[in-house]
Amino acid sequence: MAYWLMKSEPDVFGIDHLAERPDQTEPWDGVRNYQARNMMRDEMRPGDGVLFYHSNCALPGIVGVAEIASEPRPDPTAFDPEAKYYDPKSAAENPRWYLVDVRYVRHLARTISLAELKEHGADRLKDMPLVRKGNRLSIMPVSQEQWDFILSLE
């Protein structure tokens, strides 16, 4: 089992949206970064744990737990000229972009803010990409130790 942190803007698609979806599951589409795509396509598997992170908001931080609910598959929004994430260079026979389904597990009892996570950046979370300057990835791996420590902060 692997662990991940996945960022989303709460006014676009937040933890509450995921909790309200049928089967509390939603395709995580629209990822258009090759490094994030590679993690989704090559490393994510059903049952992997997800820290659901709200970004670009008043209090950025980890707000919930989810899980990977499907094998990776091509992202159909890349093939749809009407879609926000359309990519004319991606074709169904040679897909460029992938997605996985994400399933809601639970809300955290409180938001574990980015500021709080950074307080631990020099010690327990020093290797976590989220607390490093300049990290803009929307998906990143989380070690078992980081996962356990972050959830202990709840």
Sequence and secondary structure as in RCSB ss.txt:
>XXXX:A:sequence
MAYWLMKSEPDVFGIDHLAERPDQTEPWDGVRNYQARNMMRDEMRPGDGVLFYHSNCALPGIVGVAEIASEPRPD
PTAFDPEAKYYDPKSAAENPRWYLVDVRYVRHLARTISLAELKEHGADRLKDMPLVRKGNRLSIMPVSQEQWDFI
LSLE
>XXXX:A:secstr
  EEEEEE HHHH HHHHHHSGGGEEE      HHHHHHHHHT  TT EEEEEE SSSS EEEEEEEE S  EE 
GGGT TTSTT  TT BTTB   EE EEEEEEEEEEEEEHHHHHHTTTTTTTT GGGSTT   SEEEE HHHHHHH
HHH 
